[in-house]
Amino acid sequence: MFSRKSTIIATVFIAFMYLVFVPLVYAATEYKMTDYWPFKEGAWWEFNDGKIEITGTEEIDGISTFKYLDTGSCPGDGGEINVVNDDTNGFVFFLPSEDGSYSIVKISEPYVKKGDKTTSSFKEDDGWQVTLVVKLEGTANVVVPAGKFKRCLRFSVKIKSVYEDGGHSHIERIYLAKGIGLVKAVRVAGKKGCVFVPQSFDVFNGIRKLEDYSN
């Protein structure tokens, strides 16, 4: 039979294991965003509706950014915007205004965990007040023409636009694969506006899939 002393020691050991290792097992995994959409000059991503290209670099307010050109159905005007995804600023878009200034739209912090939300608000030149809420919902395996990608980060993107005489909102879901970037985007609800998902539904069904890439 075990002695009382050995029983106490065993009980303390089990309690220690529970207190130390169980929290480690159930702790939320933290993801480094630069691993999930790395940018470099010359990189490109070909989708079923068009292409995203990194065409160059530019310094804005002391921050080194990449020029991001989307020639797909969204944004539609074919204009370049600036983007940065680094360990200091996180994942950020710089949207140009007519007066030469920029609206800073943060997609995420440099490191994210499941359930994390990032909210950004900005005003467009035409008077629309836009609020963007990006939430990491978890991970998912994704199959697209470019291949099979495991444990992609799955974000919900909620966009609300308000103007004097009304407004609209919509929800998108985007998937980022480690080492690759955007592999899929799906319009979940809403009819107007877009971030990654095209709005020309007369020629596009609202699901964007990666077909080829070079990064």
PyMOL commands that set and color helices and strands:
alter all, ss='L'
color gray80, all
select helices_A, chain A and resi 4-26+33-35
alter helices_A, ss='H'
color red, helices_A
select strands_A, chain A and resi 30-32+44-47+50-60+63-70+80-86+90-96+102-108+111-113+117-123+129-144+147-163+166-177+181-189+207-214
alter strands_A, ss='S'
color yellow, strands_A
deselect
rebuild
show_as cartoon
